[in-house]
C-alpha cells in the first residue's frame, strides 16, 4: 500500500471532484483508508507531555497565574 499526502483546494471544481472520489473510495471500502497524521506542533506537544514537561494547577485561576509568570 502506498501512502500519499495531498493538498487539495476544496473550493475548486477539480478539488471537489477529487474529494468526492476519495469519500466514495472510503465509504465503499475500495482499498482507500483515511489516515490522520498530527501536525508538527501536535507532535512537539505530545513529546513534551511524554517528557513530563507539564504545568500542573488545581484550577483555571492557578493555571493562568502560572502561565503569566
C-alpha distances in whole Angstrom, upper triangle without the diagonal:
4,7,10,13,16,20,21,25,25,29,28,28,25,23,24,23,19,20,21,18,16,18,18,14,15,18,17,14,13,9,9,10,13,12,16,17,20,22,24,27,26,24,28,29,27,28,32,32,31,33,36,37,38,41,43,45,47,47,46,49,49,45,47,50,47,45,48,50
4,6,10,13,16,18,22,23,26,25,26,22,21,22,21,17,18,20,17,15,18,18,15,15,19,19,16,14,11,10,11,12,12,15,15,19,20,22,25,24,23,26,28,26,27,31,31,30,32,35,36,37,40,42,44,47,46,45,48,48,44,45,48,46,43,46,48
4,7,10,14,16,19,20,24,24,24,21,19,21,20,16,16,19,16,14,16,18,15,14,18,19,16,15,12,10,9,10,9,11,11,15,16,18,21,20,19,23,24,23,24,27,28,27,30,32,33,34,37,39,41,43,43,41,45,44,41,42,44,42,40,42,44
4,6,10,12,16,17,21,20,21,18,16,18,17,14,14,17,15,12,15,17,15,15,18,19,17,16,13,11,11,10,10,12,12,15,15,18,21,20,19,23,25,24,25,28,29,28,31,33,33,34,37,39,41,44,43,41,44,44,40,41,44,42,39,42,44
4,7,10,13,15,18,18,20,17,14,16,17,13,13,16,15,13,15,18,16,16,19,21,19,18,16,13,12,11,10,10,10,13,12,15,18,18,17,20,22,22,23,26,27,27,29,31,31,32,34,37,39,41,40,39,41,41,38,38,41,39,36,38,40
4,6,10,11,15,14,16,13,11,13,14,10,10,14,13,11,14,17,15,16,19,21,20,19,17,14,14,12,12,12,12,14,14,17,19,19,20,22,24,24,26,28,29,30,32,34,33,34,36,38,40,43,41,39,42,42,39,39,42,40,37,39,41
4,7,9,12,12,14,12,9,12,14,11,11,15,15,13,15,18,18,18,21,23,22,21,20,17,16,14,14,14,13,15,14,16,18,19,20,22,24,24,26,28,29,30,32,34,33,33,35,38,39,42,40,38,40,41,37,37,40,39,35,37,40
4,6,9,9,11,9,6,8,10,8,8,12,12,11,13,16,16,17,19,21,21,20,20,17,17,14,15,15,16,17,17,19,21,22,23,25,26,27,29,31,32,33,35,37,36,36,37,40,41,43,42,39,42,43,39,39,42,41,37,39,42
4,5,6,9,8,5,8,10,10,9,13,14,14,15,18,19,19,21,23,24,23,23,20,20,18,19,18,19,20,19,21,23,23,25,27,28,29,31,33,34,35,37,39,37,37,38,41,42,44,42,39,42,43,39,39,42,41,38,39,42
4,6,8,8,5,5,9,9,7,10,13,12,13,16,17,17,19,21,22,22,22,19,19,16,18,17,19,20,19,23,24,24,26,28,29,29,32,34,34,35,38,39,38,37,38,41,41,43,41,38,41,42,39,38,42,41,38,39,42
4,7,9,7,7,10,11,11,12,15,16,16,18,20,21,22,24,26,25,26,22,23,20,22,21,22,23,22,25,26,26,29,31,31,32,35,36,37,38,41,42,40,40,41,43,43,45,43,40,42,44,40,39,43,43,39,40,44
4,5,5,6,9,10,11,12,14,15,16,18,20,21,22,24,26,25,25,22,23,21,23,23,24,25,24,27,28,29,30,33,34,34,37,38,39,41,43,44,43,42,43,46,46,48,46,43,46,47,44,43,46,46,42,44,47
4,5,5,6,9,10,11,13,15,15,17,19,20,21,23,24,23,24,22,23,22,24,24,26,27,27,30,31,31,33,35,36,37,39,41,42,43,45,47,45,45,46,48,49,51,49,46,49,50,47,46,49,49,45,47,50
4,5,5,6,9,10,11,12,14,15,17,19,20,21,23,21,22,19,21,20,22,22,24,26,25,28,30,30,31,34,35,36,38,40,41,42,44,45,44,44,46,48,49,51,49,46,49,50,47,46,50,49,45,47,50
4,5,5,6,9,10,11,12,14,15,17,18,20,21,20,20,17,18,17,19,19,20,22,22,25,26,26,28,31,31,32,34,36,37,38,40,42,41,41,42,44,45,47,45,43,45,47,43,43,46,45,42,43,46
4,6,5,6,9,10,10,12,14,15,16,18,20,19,20,17,18,17,19,19,22,23,23,27,28,28,29,32,33,33,35,37,38,39,41,43,42,41,43,45,45,47,45,42,45,47,43,43,46,46,42,44,47
4,5,5,6,9,10,11,12,14,15,16,18,17,18,16,18,17,20,21,23,25,25,29,30,30,31,34,35,35,37,39,40,41,43,45,44,44,45,47,48,50,48,46,48,50,46,46,50,49,46,47,50
4,5,5,6,9,10,11,12,14,15,16,15,16,13,15,14,17,18,20,22,22,26,28,27,28,31,32,32,34,37,37,38,40,42,41,41,43,45,46,48,46,44,47,48,45,44,48,47,44,46,49
4,5,5,6,9,10,11,12,14,15,15,15,12,13,12,14,15,18,20,21,24,26,25,26,29,30,30,32,34,34,35,38,39,39,39,40,42,43,45,43,41,44,45,42,42,45,44,41,43,46
4,5,5,6,9,10,10,12,14,13,15,12,14,13,17,18,21,23,24,27,29,28,29,32,33,32,35,37,37,38,41,42,42,41,43,44,46,47,45,43,46,47,44,44,48,47,44,46,49
4,5,5,6,9,10,11,12,11,12,10,12,13,16,18,20,23,24,28,30,29,30,33,34,33,35,38,38,38,41,43,42,42,44,46,47,49,47,45,48,49,46,46,50,49,46,48,51
4,5,5,6,9,10,10,10,10,7,9,9,12,14,17,20,21,25,27,25,26,29,30,29,32,34,34,34,38,39,39,39,41,42,44,45,44,42,45,46,43,43,47,45,43,45,48
4,5,5,6,8,10,10,12,9,10,9,13,14,18,20,22,26,27,26,27,30,30,29,32,35,34,35,38,39,39,39,40,42,43,44,42,41,44,45,42,42,46,45,42,45,47
4,5,5,6,8,8,11,9,11,12,15,18,21,24,26,29,31,29,30,34,34,33,35,38,37,38,41,42,42,42,44,45,46,47,46,44,48,49,45,46,49,48,46,48,51
4,6,5,6,5,7,5,8,10,13,16,19,22,24,28,30,28,28,32,33,31,34,37,36,36,39,41,41,41,43,44,46,47,46,45,48,49,45,46,49,48,46,48,51
4,6,5,6,7,5,6,7,11,14,17,20,22,26,28,25,26,30,30,28,31,34,33,33,36,38,38,38,40,41,43,44,43,41,45,45,42,43,46,45,43,45,48
4,6,8,10,9,9,10,14,16,20,23,25,29,30,28,29,32,32,31,33,36,35,35,39,40,40,40,42,42,44,44,43,42,46,46,43,44,48,47,44,47,50
4,5,9,9,11,13,16,19,22,25,28,31,33,31,31,35,35,33,36,39,38,38,41,42,43,43,45,46,47,48,47,46,49,50,47,48,51,50,48,51,53
4,6,7,8,11,14,17,20,24,26,30,31,29,29,33,33,31,34,37,36,35,39,40,41,41,43,44,46,47,46,45,48,49,46,47,50,49,46,49,52
4,6,9,12,15,18,21,25,27,30,32,30,30,34,35,33,35,38,37,37,40,42,43,43,45,46,48,49,48,47,51,51,48,49,52,51,48,51,53
4,6,10,13,16,19,22,25,28,30,28,28,31,32,30,32,35,35,34,37,39,40,40,43,44,46,48,47,46,49,50,46,47,51,49,46,49,52
4,7,10,13,16,19,21,24,27,25,25,29,29,28,30,33,32,32,35,37,38,38,40,42,43,45,44,43,46,47,43,44,47,46,43,46,48
4,6,10,12,16,19,22,24,22,22,25,26,24,26,29,29,28,32,33,34,34,37,38,40,41,41,40,43,43,40,41,44,42,40,43,45
4,7,10,13,15,19,21,19,19,23,23,22,24,27,26,26,29,31,31,31,34,35,37,38,38,36,40,40,37,37,41,39,37,40,42
4,6,10,13,16,18,16,15,19,20,18,20,23,23,23,26,28,28,28,31,32,34,36,35,34,38,38,34,35,38,36,34,37,39
4,7,9,13,14,12,13,16,17,15,18,20,20,20,23,25,25,25,27,29,31,33,32,31,34,34,31,32,35,33,30,33,35
4,7,9,12,10,9,13,14,13,15,18,18,18,21,23,23,23,26,28,30,32,32,30,33,33,29,30,33,31,29,32,33
4,7,8,6,6,10,10,10,12,15,15,16,18,20,19,20,22,24,26,29,28,27,30,29,26,27,29,27,25,28,30
4,6,5,6,9,10,11,13,15,16,17,19,20,19,20,22,25,27,29,29,27,30,29,25,26,29,27,24,26,28
4,5,5,6,9,10,11,12,14,15,17,19,17,18,21,24,26,29,29,27,29,28,25,25,27,25,22,25,26
4,5,5,6,9,10,11,12,14,15,17,15,16,17,20,23,26,25,23,25,25,21,21,24,22,19,21,23
4,5,5,6,9,10,11,12,14,15,14,15,17,19,22,24,24,22,25,24,21,21,24,22,19,22,24
4,5,5,6,9,10,11,12,14,14,15,18,20,23,26,26,25,27,26,23,24,26,23,21,24,25
4,5,5,6,9,10,11,13,11,13,15,18,21,25,25,23,26,24,21,22,24,21,18,21,22
4,5,5,6,9,10,11,9,10,12,15,18,21,21,20,22,21,17,19,21,18,16,19,20
4,5,5,6,9,10,10,11,14,16,19,22,22,21,24,23,19,21,23,20,19,22,23
4,5,5,6,9,9,11,14,17,20,23,24,23,26,24,21,23,24,21,19,23,23
4,5,5,6,5,7,11,14,17,20,21,21,23,21,17,19,21,17,16,19,20
4,5,5,6,6,10,12,15,18,19,19,21,19,16,19,20,17,16,20,20
4,5,8,9,13,14,18,21,22,22,25,23,20,22,24,20,20,23,23
4,6,9,12,14,18,21,23,23,25,22,20,22,23,19,19,22,22
4,6,9,10,14,17,19,20,22,19,16,19,20,16,16,20,19
4,7,10,13,17,18,18,20,17,14,17,17,14,13,17,16
4,6,10,13,14,15,16,14,11,14,15,11,11,15,15
4,7,10,11,11,13,10,8,10,11,8,8,12,12
4,7,9,10,12,9,7,11,11,9,10,14,14
4,6,7,8,6,5,9,9,8,10,13,13
4,7,8,6,7,11,11,11,13,16,16
4,6,5,6,9,10,11,12,15,16
4,5,5,6,9,10,10,12,14
4,5,5,6,9,10,11,13
4,5,5,6,9,10,11
4,5,5,6,9,10
4,5,5,6,9
4,6,5,6
4,5,5
4,6
4
